[in-house]
Structures are given as C-alpha cells and as structure tokens.
Amino acid sequence: MEVSGDCAAVEEGCRTPRRGGFEIPAPVICPPAPRKKVAHVKQRNPPKNGYFQPPDLEALFAIAPGQFS
C-alpha cells in the first residue's frame, strides 16, 4: 500500500486553512433597533349628555332577608 503526500499532513496534525478564501470575515455591526412609532391619539370631547351612570349594582345583587333560611 503506497501513501501519497497527504501522509505528511496527517503527521503534522489538523490545522485551520490559511488561504484567503477560508478566512473568517470581520464581524458585521448590527443595525440599530427600529424606533417605536408614536401613536397620535385624538382627544375627544366628553359626551353632551354626560357619561353613562349605571344603577347601584349592590342593590341588584342584594339578598332579601329571610329568602334562604
């Protein structure tokens, strides 16, 4: 069995390729994060009749005395 010139490379051990095509490129600087868009909220005037005033909710859920005794 005849061994070619590759045997010398095996005896030297493994190495990183050093030619120009194999170089690790310089790190690229990441672009900045996108800016947060500002939401333009239109101010509304209060309703002419005022805001809804719900009835007293505690009165709706009150239990009449003596119902569940």
ZAKE-348312 format. One record per atom (N, C-alpha, C): residue in one letter; z, x, y. Coordinates in nm, 3 decimals, m for minus. Atoms other than C-alpha are relative to their C-alpha. Layout:
REC, residuo, Z, X, Y
REC, a, Z, X, Y .
...
//
This chain:
REC, residuo, Z, X, Y
REC, m, 0.000, 0.085, m0.117 .
REC, m, 0.000, 0.000, 0.000 .
REC, m, 0.000, 0.090, 0.124 .
REC, e, 0.014, m0.085, m0.117 .
REC, e, m0.112, 0.154, 0.325 .
REC, e, 0.050, m0.072, 0.124 .
REC, v, m0.058, 0.058, m0.121 .
REC, v, 0.068, 0.093, 0.656 .
REC, v, m0.077, 0.051, 0.120 .
REC, s, 0.075, m0.042, m0.119 .
REC, s, m0.117, 0.097, 0.987 .
REC, s, 0.095, 0.042, 0.110 .
REC, g, m0.079, m0.043, m0.115 .
REC, g, 0.010, 0.189, 1.339 .
REC, g, 0.112, m0.095, 0.036 .
REC, d, m0.105, 0.098, m0.030 .
REC, d, 0.229, m0.125, 1.351 .
REC, d, 0.135, 0.045, m0.054 .
REC, c, m0.123, m0.047, 0.060 .
REC, c, 0.486, 0.056, 1.139 .
REC, c, 0.086, 0.074, 0.104 .
REC, a, m0.074, m0.073, m0.102 .
REC, a, 0.582, 0.275, 1.434 .
REC, a, 0.073, m0.096, 0.092 .
REC, a, m0.062, 0.100, m0.086 .
REC, a, 0.655, m0.036, 1.645 .
REC, a, 0.121, m0.061, m0.069 .
REC, v, m0.112, 0.058, 0.074 .
REC, v, 0.881, m0.174, 1.373 .
REC, v, 0.116, 0.098, m0.002 .
REC, e, m0.106, m0.099, 0.005 .
REC, e, 1.074, 0.152, 1.351 .
REC, e, 0.072, 0.014, 0.134 .
REC, e, m0.062, m0.010, m0.133 .
REC, e, 1.135, 0.155, 1.729 .
REC, e, 0.089, m0.119, 0.031 .
REC, g, m0.076, 0.121, m0.028 .
REC, g, 1.277, m0.193, 1.723 .
REC, g, m0.079, m0.095, 0.089 .
REC, c, 0.068, 0.101, m0.082 .
REC, c, 1.184, m0.505, 1.918 .
REC, c, 0.023, 0.030, 0.148 .
REC, r, m0.009, m0.020, m0.145 .
REC, r, 1.112, m0.477, 2.289 .
REC, r, m0.070, m0.115, 0.071 .
REC, t, 0.066, 0.099, m0.085 .
REC, t, 1.014, m0.713, 2.568 .
REC, t, m0.134, 0.057, 0.045 .
REC, p, 0.129, m0.048, m0.049 .
REC, p, 0.644, m0.687, 2.657 .
REC, p, 0.011, 0.039, 0.148 .
REC, r, m0.013, m0.052, m0.137 .
REC, r, 0.599, m0.489, 2.980 .
REC, r, m0.129, m0.011, 0.080 .
REC, r, 0.126, 0.012, m0.074 .
REC, r, 0.239, m0.565, 3.078 .
REC, r, 0.012, m0.110, 0.105 .
REC, g, m0.006, 0.094, m0.113 .
REC, g, 0.168, m0.764, 3.395 .
REC, g, m0.008, m0.147, m0.039 .
REC, g, 0.015, 0.140, 0.041 .
REC, g, 0.070, m1.085, 3.214 .
REC, g, 0.125, m0.059, m0.063 .
REC, f, m0.120, 0.047, 0.069 .
REC, f, 0.408, m1.105, 3.041 .
REC, f, 0.125, 0.001, 0.087 .
REC, e, m0.117, m0.008, m0.086 .
REC, e, 0.637, m1.058, 3.341 .
REC, e, 0.055, m0.140, 0.031 .
REC, i, m0.064, 0.126, m0.037 .
REC, i, 0.886, m1.331, 3.424 .
REC, i, m0.023, m0.020, 0.149 .
REC, p, 0.028, 0.021, m0.143 .
REC, p, 0.781, m1.488, 3.756 .
REC, p, 0.129, m0.009, 0.081 .
REC, a, m0.116, 0.009, m0.091 .
REC, a, 1.014, m1.474, 4.055 .
REC, a, 0.044, m0.146, 0.010 .
REC, p, m0.047, 0.139, m0.008 .
REC, p, 1.235, m1.783, 4.088 .
REC, p, m0.058, m0.070, 0.123 .
REC, v, 0.056, 0.081, m0.108 .
REC, v, 1.087, m2.059, 4.300 .
REC, v, 0.115, m0.075, 0.068 .
REC, i, m0.104, 0.072, m0.074 .
REC, i, 1.304, m2.210, 4.573 .
REC, i, m0.030, m0.150, m0.010 .
REC, c, 0.017, 0.144, 0.013 .
REC, c, 1.356, m2.581, 4.511 .
REC, c, m0.016, m0.064, 0.138 .
REC, p, 0.012, 0.069, m0.128 .
REC, p, 1.251, m2.822, 4.785 .
REC, p, 0.131, m0.070, 0.033 .
REC, p, m0.125, 0.069, m0.035 .
REC, p, 1.532, m2.989, 4.980 .
REC, p, 0.002, m0.142, m0.055 .
REC, a, m0.014, 0.136, 0.049 .
REC, a, 1.666, m3.321, 4.861 .
REC, a, m0.060, m0.098, 0.100 .
REC, p, 0.058, 0.096, m0.093 .
REC, p, 1.495, m3.628, 5.006 .
REC, p, 0.108, m0.058, 0.091 .
REC, r, m0.096, 0.056, m0.097 .
REC, r, 1.659, m3.770, 5.315 .
REC, r, 0.020, m0.148, m0.027 .
REC, k, m0.034, 0.140, 0.019 .
REC, k, 1.834, m4.101, 5.292 .
REC, k, m0.062, m0.083, 0.112 .
REC, k, 0.062, 0.086, m0.100 .
REC, k, 1.643, m4.378, 5.466 .
REC, k, 0.106, m0.089, 0.063 .
REC, v, m0.095, 0.083, m0.073 .
REC, v, 1.836, m4.566, 5.731 .
REC, v, m0.053, m0.143, 0.000 .
REC, a, 0.039, 0.141, 0.003 .
REC, a, 1.825, m4.941, 5.678 .
REC, a, 0.031, m0.061, 0.137 .
REC, h, m0.019, 0.065, m0.129 .
REC, h, 1.776, m5.127, 6.002 .
REC, h, 0.040, m0.145, m0.026 .
REC, v, m0.052, 0.133, 0.022 .
REC, v, 1.994, m5.437, 5.982 .
REC, v, m0.010, m0.078, 0.130 .
REC, k, 0.016, 0.082, m0.119 .
REC, k, 1.902, m5.710, 6.223 .
REC, k, 0.128, m0.081, 0.021 .
REC, q, m0.121, 0.076, m0.033 .
REC, q, 2.206, m5.860, 6.396 .
REC, q, m0.037, m0.148, 0.016 .
REC, r, 0.024, 0.145, m0.010 .
REC, r, 2.215, m6.237, 6.353 .
REC, r, 0.106, m0.062, 0.088 .
REC, n, m0.095, 0.077, m0.080 .
REC, n, 2.376, m6.476, 6.592 .
REC, n, 0.078, m0.092, m0.093 .
REC, p, m0.075, 0.091, 0.086 .
REC, p, 2.656, m6.690, 6.445 .
REC, p, m0.064, m0.139, 0.002 .
REC, p, 0.059, 0.135, 0.004 .
REC, p, 2.553, m7.042, 6.336 .
REC, p, 0.054, m0.088, 0.113 .
REC, k, m0.037, 0.088, m0.112 .
REC, k, 2.558, m7.309, 6.607 .
REC, k, 0.116, m0.092, m0.038 .
REC, n, m0.104, 0.094, 0.044 .
REC, n, 2.781, m7.541, 6.400 .
REC, n, 0.123, 0.074, m0.052 .
REC, g, m0.112, m0.077, 0.052 .
REC, g, 3.018, m7.260, 6.302 .
REC, g, m0.020, 0.028, m0.148 .
REC, y, 0.007, m0.035, 0.141 .
REC, y, 3.078, m7.118, 5.958 .
REC, y, 0.060, m0.111, m0.085 .
REC, f, m0.050, 0.101, 0.092 .
REC, f, 3.143, m7.337, 5.654 .
REC, f, 0.149, 0.020, m0.024 .
REC, q, m0.144, m0.004, 0.024 .
REC, q, 3.512, m7.417, 5.618 .
REC, q, 0.028, m0.081, m0.127 .
REC, p, m0.024, 0.074, 0.125 .
REC, p, 3.590, m7.506, 5.254 .
REC, p, 0.131, m0.077, 0.009 .
REC, p, m0.127, 0.073, 0.001 .
REC, p, 3.858, m7.765, 5.184 .
REC, p, 0.109, 0.087, m0.061 .
REC, d, m0.114, m0.075, 0.052 .
REC, d, 4.203, m7.643, 5.085 .
REC, d, m0.011, 0.004, m0.153 .
REC, l, 0.022, m0.012, 0.144 .
REC, l, 4.139, m7.509, 4.732 .
REC, l, 0.129, m0.018, m0.078 .
REC, e, m0.126, 0.019, 0.071 .
REC, e, 4.506, m7.510, 4.639 .
REC, e, 0.028, m0.148, m0.024 .
REC, a, m0.020, 0.145, 0.019 .
REC, a, 4.512, m7.888, 4.685 .
REC, a, m0.087, m0.051, m0.114 .
REC, l, 0.086, 0.043, 0.108 .
REC, l, 4.221, m7.925, 4.444 .
REC, l, 0.056, 0.036, m0.138 .
REC, f, m0.050, m0.047, 0.128 .
REC, f, 4.395, m7.729, 4.169 .
REC, f, 0.149, m0.028, m0.023 .
REC, a, m0.142, 0.032, 0.014 .
REC, a, 4.747, m7.859, 4.223 .
REC, a, 0.019, m0.102, m0.113 .
REC, i, m0.029, 0.093, 0.109 .
REC, i, 4.901, m8.035, 3.923 .
REC, i, 0.103, m0.099, 0.049 .
REC, a, m0.094, 0.105, m0.041 .
REC, a, 5.066, m8.364, 3.991 .
REC, a, 0.126, 0.008, m0.086 .
REC, p, m0.123, m0.011, 0.079 .
REC, p, 5.433, m8.361, 3.886 .
REC, p, 0.007, m0.109, m0.107 .
REC, g, m0.020, 0.094, 0.109 .
REC, g, 5.506, m8.524, 3.551 .
REC, g, m0.125, m0.025, m0.083 .
REC, q, 0.123, 0.022, 0.075 .
REC, q, 5.144, m8.509, 3.421 .
REC, q, 0.008, 0.063, m0.139 .
REC, f, 0.000, m0.072, 0.127 .
REC, f, 5.207, m8.255, 3.143 .
REC, f, 0.142, 0.020, m0.052 .
REC, s, m0.135, m0.020, 0.048 .
REC, s, 5.563, m8.316, 3.041 .
REC, s, 0.022, m0.056, m0.137 .
//
